[in-house]
Amino acid sequence: MNHDLERWVCYRLWLTGILATVCYSSVYAQLDTTRIYELQQAEVSAGKRPVVVKAATPLQVVSGQDIVRLGYQNLADVVKRFNGVTVRDYGGIGGLKTVSVRSLGAHHTGVIYDGVAVSNCQAGQIDIGRFSLDNVARVSLAVGQEDGIFQPAKMFASAGVLSIQTERPVFVHNRKYSLQARVKGGSFGMVNPYLRYAAKVTDRTTLSVDGNFLRADGAYPFTLENGKLVTREKRYNSDILSWHTEANLYTLLRDSSQLTAKAYYFQSERGLPGGVIYYNPYNKERLWDQNFFAQAGYEKRFNRTWTLKAALKYNYSWNKYKDVNVKYENGEQIDRNRQHEYYGTVTALYQPRKNLSVSWATDLSVNKLWNNLPECPFPTRYTLLSALAVKYQYRFMSLTANLLNTYTIDDVKSGKRPKNREKLIPAVSLSLRPWERENLYFRFLYKSTFRVPTFNDLYYLRMGNTGLKPELAKEFNAGITWNGSLTEIVPYVSLTVDGYYNRVEDKIVARPTTYVWKMMNLGEVDITGVDVALAVTLAFREDIRLRISGGYTYQKAIDVTNPKDKNYKDQIPYTPKHSGNGALNLEMPWANVAYTVMGAGERYSLPQNIRANRIDGYAEHSASVSREFVLKSCRLRIQAELINFTDKQYDVIQFYPMPGRSYRLGMTWVF
């Protein structure tokens, strides 16, 4: 460790120690330690306006109940239906899936799992295809960040935040345990059993254990067009075999503080089918993944003024990539990568008045990478994030502002070390409610974010460039939200409209040089768009309801790097100008029927918008029917789903055909 790093760590720890001392001194000065007050438990029930409408920043939420009713298969199915989102899907059940919010790139999208960030310092983007939906209670996507300021600094650091919240066990009729089993089966050899056990260890401690297994051969048919020749082919090397398990512990301590702990393990082996090459659609690339992490969180409310929470996490990930091809010297290429992450966060919340909150968050992470590639410098990255946030509410107004400071140091065992990076960036959001009796809100957002180059950007073989600067993204958003009741038959209507402008500077791209491709800061992108979302509930009877929802996105994302380039002011790759989604859900006593549609307009696979690079638009239609039976000591739910029932042939990524018509059957027992 160099001297700059030692001084930096000592200084930051000293600063954090002073902050903690001040917080604790102030807290205990206000506490009356000579008396103990015991409050009687009370249950409060009241109506609450949807957080989506009140939010000062664009927020989209899907509950676990919606996930079950609408028949979503995986996390990517949910995220694809969020407005302003592009999911790069390479096809099949096991295909890689990454998320870009409002065309800012997957590197600017943060993924949060039960309140703690998921990271990948090597590639900088998260494959959301590995997350199961079986134990998910809520999935939300916030542009900028969520309204709450009592959160880790990492949640302030991304242009968009995808948050996954898992279910906490609920025990009824004074039972001490619960058991849930589910099995799904479907097209292309898919078998997907799931088991969840939860127990009340003590009156204050609850334990849950989940296990999920997925197997599919992925050999689905598709249509191959080669000029006038049209043939029916099969997708090969798209199989997957994966296992996911996690254990969660929830404890309420005697001083009313909360302690949570999670252990998570995922492993998979899958084929990477590659692009379809005419007359040779078979690919021999394979990928093995292992990921383990353990995290623990602590939260304590000392009094009405001070609250503190902290979390620790250790993350280990390993993957192996193998490609069999005659172009390699030994007929095959094997790459192995291993990452270690050590992460800690502390957040203090100070509320001197009911309508004023101030938070200070400090996150420290250490990331290490090892791989077997030639000339690997074995980098270690030290990152410190510090966020100061203020939230003020007064009658019709809610104002939130924060400053985020990022400081990173890279240490390498060989080769050139990049410069230390430090950046202070602001964000501010405002929500106005002009009329107290109307749930009509106007919201405004400005946020500046930047992403530090990944290990691949800096060090990958001869492509890496240690002189890269961070990407800088600026977001502007103005929107209107409203919800209310029209009649007894239409008890709920919600409408949100957001217009936005984003700009990305110093975009990191790969460009050819005299001999090899090289990573460079050469890109600039302008993004202008509109998101519209509508939700309506029709109540025909108390037990018969129809829920209708839909969204539309217009997005003009153009390259403005160089006026002399052929692709100047052309739409950037894989970003449709028009996209949308819709859902109908009819709830009846004897059955639940759902229909969903998702579509996108034409896109381009390369920067130049010419006919040869164009990918046609598509619309995918799916339907599901389910029924729940209540037996003596358990509930049984049976569900049937038909996906892409029009058998639409389309690509999300060019030459990676998506599955056509398929089915899925599932049964869930809750004991």
N, C-alpha and C positions, 0 to 999 in steps of 0.2 A: 504494500500500500504506500503510495507516495505521500510526501509531506503536505501537499495541498489537500489531499483527501483527509489526512489525520486532523488538520486544523479545521476543515469544514465539518467533519463529524462531531468534533469536540464542541465547536461553536453552536451547532444546531442542538445537540443534547443539552448544553448549558441553557440555551434559550427556552427549550421545552421544559427543563426543570424549573426555571424561574416562573414560567406560566403556571405549571402545576402547583407550585408552592403558593402563588397568589390566589389561585382558585380555591385551594383547600383552606387557606387562612381565612378567606372571605366567607366560605361556607360555614366553617366551624365557629366563626365569630357570631354568626347569625343563629346558630342552633342553640336551643335550650336543652342542655344535656342532663338536667336534673329531673325532667319529667318525661314520661312515656305516654303517648296518646294512642289509643287503639280505636280505629274507625270501624264502624259496622259496615258490612258489605251491602251495597245497594245496586239495583239493576235499573238502568236508565234506558228508555227507548224513545227515539225521536226521529223525525224525518230529516234527511240530509241531502243537500243538493249534490248532484254528481260532481266529483272532483274534476272531471274532464272539462266541464263548463266553467268552473271557478278558476281553473289553472291559469296563471299568468303566462305560461309557456305552453306551446302545443303538446298535448298529452293524449295518448290513445291507450285504452285498457281493454284487455280480454280476460274474463274470469275463467276459473276452472270449470264452472258449470257451462259456460258458452263453448269451451273447448270440447266437452263431452257431447253437448247437444248438436253442435254443427259438424262433428265428426272429423276434426283436424287430426292428422296422422302424426306430425312431428312439429317441432318449434318453427321450422321454416314455413310450414303451411300457415301458421298463425301470423308470422311476420310479413309474409307476402301480401296479406290483406290490410296492412297498415298503409295509410296514405303517405306518399312521398318517399317510399322505401323501394330500393332495388335489391333483390336477392339474386346473387349469382349462383345458379343451381346447375351442377354438372350432370344431373339426371340420375334416376334410380334411387332406391331406398338408402343406399350407403354413399351416395354422391356428396362431394364437398359442397358446403353452402355458407356463403359469407354475406354480410349485410352492409349496405351503404345507405345512409340517410341523406336525402335531398342532394344526391350526387356528390357529396363531399368525400366519398371513398370509405372503404371498410376500415381503414386505419384510424379514422376519426370517430368510429362507433365504439363506445364502451359497453361491455357486457357485465352485468352485476348479478351474482347468484346469492340469494339470501343475504343481501346487504354488503357483500364483499366482492371486489372486482375480480374478474377472470382475465388473465393476461397471457400473452405469448410474445415475449421480447424478440424472438427470432424472426417471426413472420409479421407480427404486428396486427394480425387479424384473427378472429376467432371463428372456427368451424362450428356453427350452431347446430349442425346435423347430429352432433353427438349427445345433445340434451334430450332427455325423455320428458314426455308430457304427463306421464302416469300419476305423478305426485305433485303436479303444479297447481297452485291455488290462484295465481294471477301472473299475467304477462303484460308489461307496460312498456311503451316507447315514449320517451320525452325528448323533444327537440330542445337543445340547449341543456337544460337540467330540470329536475322536478322542483316544485315550489319550496319544499322543506329545506331549510338550511342546516338542520342537525344531521349531518351526513359526512362521510369521509371525504378528504380532499380529492381523491380520484374521481368522485362523481361530478366534480366541477371541471374536470380536465378534458372532457370529450364534447364534440359537437352534438352528439346524440347519445342517449343512454337507453339500452335495452335491459330491462330489469326483470328477473325471474324470481318469483316468490313461491316457495314450496308450502305444502299444506302442513298445518300443525294438527296433531291428533285431537279429536273431540270425543269425550266419553259421555254417554247418556245413561240414565237410570242407574247411576252410581256404579257402573261397571268399571272394572280395573284393566280391561284389555279390549282390543278390537283386532279383527283380522279381515283383510281385504285381498281377494284373489281375482285376477283378470286374465283372460286368454284371448288373443286375437289371431286370426288366420286369414289368409287372402291370396290374391293372385301372385304369381311369380315365386311360389314356394315360401311365402312369408309365414313364419310362426313367431308369435310374440307373447310369451307368458309374463305375468307380473305378480309379485306377492308383496304385501305390506303388513307388518305386524307392529302394533303399538301397545305399550303397557304403562300403567301408572305405577312407577316404582315406589314413590311415596306420595303424600298429599301435595308435595311441592315439586316433584320431579317426574318428568315424562320422557319415555324413550320410544323412538320409532326406528324401524329398520325396513328398507326398501330393496327389492331385487328385481331386475329387469333383464330379460334375455331376448335377443333378436337374431333371427336367422332368415335369410332369403337368398335364392339363387340369382334373382334379378334378371333372368333371361326373358326380357319382354320383346314382343315384335315391334317393328317400325317399318315405315316406307322409305325406300332409298330412291331418290330421283337423280338420274344421270342423263341430262338432256331429255330426249324423248323416251328413254328407257326407264321404266318404273318397276321396281322389284320389291318384294316383301322379304325383309331380313329379320334377324334376331340380334338383340343386344347381348354381347358376351362379356365375360370378365367384369360383371357388375354385381357380384355376390357380396354378401356381408355376413359376418358372424361376430356379434358383440355382446358384451356383458357389462351391466352398470349396477352398482350397489352403493348405498349410502346409509349412514346411521346418524341420527340426530338426537341430541339431549337438550331438554329444556328444564331449567331449574329456577324457581323463585326463592331467593334467599330470605332469611328472617328479617333482614333490614329492608325488604321490598326491592332490593336490587335484582336484576335478571342476569342469568348466565346461560349462554347457549354454546353448543359445540357440534361440529359436523365433521364426519370422515367420509370421503368420497373416493370411489375407485371406478375407472372405466378402462376397458380394453376392447380392441377390435382388430379384426383382420378383414380387409376388403380389397376387391379388385378395382382398379382405376381403368375404366373402359376406354378412355382416350377418345380422340376425335374419330369420326367415321371416315375412313379413307376408302374410296371407291374400290370395290372388289377385294378389299382386305380389311374388313371391319373388326378383326380380332386384335386385341392389345394384350400385352403381357406384363403390364405394370401392376405391382402389388404394394399395399401400404399396411403396416402394423402400427398400432397406437397403444400406449399405456399412459394413463394419467391418474395420479393420486394427489389429493390435497386434504389437509386437515386445518380447520379454522375454529377459533373460539372467540366469542364476543361477550362483553360485559357492559351493562348499563345500570346507572345509579342516579336516581333523582334525590338530591339532598334536601331540597326545599322548593318553594315556588320560584326561586331565582336561579338556582344552579342545577345543571344536569351534566353528567359526564358519561361518555361511552368510549370503549376501546375494543380493538380486535387484533388478533394475531393470526397469521396464516403461513403454512409451508406448502409449497406446490412442487411436485416432481412430474415431469413429462418426458416420455421417450417415444421415438418413432423410428421405424426402419422403412426405407423405400427401396424397392428392387425392380429393375427393368431388364428384361431379357431381350437383347437385340444384337444383331451381327455388327452394328456400328461400333460396339465397345471392344476393347482389346481382348478381353477374356470372354466375350460373348454376353456379359451382364454387368450392370452397374448397381452397387449396393451403397446406399447412404444411411448413416446412423446419426441421430441427433439426440442430445440429452440436455434438459434444462432444469435448473434448480432456482426456486424463488423463495426469498424470506421477506415477509411483509408485515408491517405493524402500523396501526393507525390509532390516534387519540383525538377525540373531538369534545370540546367543552361548549355548552350552551348557557348563555347568560340572558335572563329575562327580567330586566329591572322594572318593566311595566307590562301590563297585559297586552298592549299592542306593539311592543318593541322587543325584538330578539336579536342577539348578537352571538355568532359562533366563531370559534377558531379551531381549525382542523390541521393536523400535521400527520403526513404519511411518509414512511421511510421504507424503501424496498431495495433489495439486492438481488440481481439476476445474473446467473452464470450459464454459459453455453459451452458444450463440448460436442464436436462432431469429428468424423473420420475423413473429412475432405482435406485435400492437400493445402498446406499453408494456412491452416486454421489458427487464428491468433488466440483462441480460448478467452474471449472477452468476459469481463465482469462489469456490470453497470450498477452504479449507486444513484438512486433517484430520491430526491426529497421534494415533496409537494406541501405547500403551506397555503391555506385558504382562510381569508377573513371575510365573513358574510354578515350582512345586516338585513333584517326584514322589518318593515314598518307597516302597520295597518291602521287606517283611520276611516271609519264609516264606509264611504264609497270607494276607497282607494287602498290598494295593496302594492307596496314597492319593495323590491328585493334587489340588492346589489352585492357583488363580491369581487375580491381581488385574489388571483391565484398566482403564486410564485412557484416556478419549476426550476430545479437545479439538478443537473446530471453530470456524472463523472464516469467515463469509461476507462477501464484498466485492461491492458492486453499483455500477454506473455511474450508476444513477438510482433514485429511489424510496427507501423505507425499508429500512434494513439490520437484520436480526434480531440479537438479542443473541448474544454468544459463548456456547458451550455446553461445559461440562466435567462429566464424570461418572466416578466410580470404582465399578466393579461387581465382585463376587466370583463365584467358582464353585468347587465342591468335589465330588469323586467318590471313592467308596470301593468296592473290590472285595474280598470275603472268600472264601477257599477253606477251609472247615472241615476237610476230610479230604484228606490229601496224595495218597492213592491214587485219589481220585474227582475227576473233572472237573466238580464241582458248585461254582457260584459264586453268591454273593449280591452284588448291586450297588445302589448308592445314588448319587443325583445331586441337587445343587441348583445352579441357575445363574440369574443375573440378567442380562438383556440389555436394551438399549434401541436403538431406531432413530431417528436424526435425521431430521426431515422432509425430504422430497425437494425438488428444485427446483420440481416441479409443485405440491406441497403449499403451498409458500411463495409462488410468484410467478405461477402460471398465470392469465392474464387477470385477471378480477375475483374469481375463486374463491380465489386464494391468500391466505394469512394468515401474515404474518411474525411473528406473536406465538405461533405454535404451539410447544408443548412436545414433547420426544421421547416416543415410546411406551415404556413400561416393561413388560417381560415377565418373569415369574418361573416357573421350571420346577422341579418336584419329580418324581423318578422312583425307584421301587424295583422290582427285578427279580430273577429266578432264571434261571440258564442252566446247561445240562448237556449233555454229549455223551459218547458211549462206544460200545462194541461189545457186542451182545447174543449173537449166534451167528456161525458162519461164513457163514451165509446172510444175516445182517443185520450186516455189519461196521461200520456207522456209523449212529448216531442222534443228532440234535441237537434240543434243545428250549429255547426262550427264552420267558419270560413277563414282561412289564413292565406295572406299573400306574403311572399318572402323574396329576398335577394341575398345570395351568398357569393363570396369571391374567395378563391384559393390562389395564394401566391407562393412562389418558390416550390411548385409542385414537383415531387420527386418522380422522375421518369427514366426509363432505360433508353439510351440513344446510342447509335453506332459511332465509333471513332475509327481511326485509321486501321486498326487491327482487330479490336474486340468491341463488344457492347459495354457501355459504362453507365452507372447511375449518375444522374445530373439533376440540378435544380433548374429546370428549363420550362416548366409548365405554368400557365395561368388559365384559370377557368372562371367564367361568369355563369351563375345559375339564377334564373328567375322562374318563379312558379306560383301556383295557387293550389291549395288543398281544400276540398269541401267534404264534409261528413254529415250525414243525416241519419237519425234513428227515430223510429215511430213505434209505439205500442198500441194495438187495437184490442180492446177487451169486449168480446161478444157476450161472455158470461164470466162468472167468477173463476170457473175452471177451464175456460177456453180463451186463449190469448194468441194473437199473432204479432210477432216481433219482426220489424222490417228495418234493415240497416243497409247503408251503402256509402261509398266514397268515390271521389274522382280527383285525379291529380293531373294538372298541366305543368310540364317542366321543360324549360328551355335551358339546357346546359351546354354552353359553347366554349370551344377552345379559342382563347384570345392571346396566345403566346407570341406569335410572330405574324404580322400582316403578309409576309412574303410566302408563308407556308400554304400548301394546297388545301389544308384542312382548316384554315383560319375561319373562325366563326361557324364551323361545322359542329353538329351535335356530337358530344363525346360518346365513345363506344358504350353499348349496352344500356343506354338511357333512353327510354321511349318518351316522346313528347306527351302522349296521352296514355293513361292507365286508370283502372278502376276496379271496384269490387262490389258485390252485393250479397245479401243473405236474407232468407225468409225462414222463420222458425214458428211453426204452429204447434202450440202446446195444448193437448187435450187429455182427458182422464184416461183414455184407452190407448193413446199412442202419442209420440212426439215425432213430427215430421220436419225435416230441415232441407233447405236448398241453398247452395252457394255458387257464385260465379266469380271468376277472376279473369281479367283480361289486360292486355297491353298492346299498344300500337307498334308500328314498325320501328326497328332499331338498326344500328350499324355495328358490325363486329370490329371495324378498324376506324382510325380517326377520320379518314376521308369518306365523306358521305356520297358514295357513288353506288350505282346499281349492284355491282359485283359484291359489295360489302353489306348489302341490305338483308335484314332478317325480317320476315313477315310477322305481322301481328297475330294474336291468338286470343281465344276465350275458352276457358276451361270450366265446365259445369259439373257439379257433384251434388249428390242427394243422400240422405240418410233417414232411416226409420228406427225408432227405439221404443221400448216398453219396459217399465219397471214393475216388478211384482214384489209385494210385501208378504213374506212368509212368517213363520212363528218367531224365529230368533235371527232372521237375516233378511236381506234384500237382494233380489236378483234383477239385473238389468241386461237385456238382450238388445243388441244393436246391429243393423245391417247397413252397409255403406256402398255406394256405387260412385266411383271416382272417374271424372272425365267421361261421363256416359255418352257423349257425342263422339267419342273416339277421335278427338282432335289431335292431329300430328303437328307438333311444334318443337322448336328449340328455344331454350333460354340462352344458352351459350352455343354459338354456331358449331355445327357438326357434332353436338351432343344431344341427340334426340331424347325427348322426355317420354315416359310411358304413356300408352294410349289408355283405352278403357280397362278398368280393373275393379275388383270388388274386395270387400273386407267384412268379416263377421267377427263379432266380439261378445263375450259374456263376462259380467262382473258380479262377484259375490261379496257382500259385506256382512260379516258376522258380528 
